[in-house]
Amino acid sequence: MDNKNNIINIAYCTDANYLEYVAVSIMSVIMNNPEQDLSFFVFVYDVTDEEINKLRSTSDKIQVISIDKEEIEKYNNDFAIKHLNRSIYMRLVVPRLLKDKVEYFIYLDADTLCFDKIHDINSIDISEVICAASHDSLNNTDIKNANRLKLNTSSYFNSGFLYINIKNWLKNDIEKKANQILFDRGESLPYPDQDALNIAIDGNVKFIDNRWNFLFNWFNDQQKDIFFYQKETLPRIIHFTGGRKPWYKEHTGLSQQLYLFYHHFTPWQNTEMRSYAPRMRPTDYRVYSRQEAKRGNYLSSIKWYLKYLNTKLR
């Protein structure tokens, strides 16, 4: 148990598709916390030894832990929720697998970047709760989601950042409860893992400042270009929810430049950026059209809008 000496433990879960992004997220934490003792636990599933070694070579602070196939594949018996991403289940087993190693840890999604010191996490008291988390809305207006899930509280958290008390998590059997909810209702939950965790933990959570898990989409277009320079309001951790991630080459701008800066310090520094094109949806065409118009690129804006109309008229 090594929480006593103020070391901060951080866990990620990933399959082969997100290894590179986990490495970048880890590097952003390390570079913004040069004096902080850090320990990273990366839980992987279906990843080759070669890729594991590549991830390990990012930093000597990283421990890679392979999750047994059985842990994940038991979910495949239930055809109804096959479409759910495996990492949903991976995160539920992490507290159990870490229980003899640490008391508290931060769980982080792979699509996060750190921009500030995180030592203050050690002064957040979670001894009486299962975890600390941030609201899923900027003005703490979670009531719609809380009502939708019939929670006993009016608050609803985003599960991309969780500061977890392992003892209380295990005592309350959160893994089993959340799994049961996914089996019973997974199909009907719009945000399956996040909804299941909100139901399972229902109110036994300490809400902390949104700067611990600031959703990138909360910025308006102008803020997206200047957020890094606003030191007094700069989030500690920015969470790039949704499809338009900074690691796709089409998503240019400040966040992509910052992503590439941290990317440069990982073993993936020479890996080409992927294209978002195969994943694009009509809503993306419309967003690009609007962005290009704002930048004064009217020809490009019209091209994107025509693409959008084309998909609508098909």
Disulfide bonds with the S-S distance in Angstrom:
none
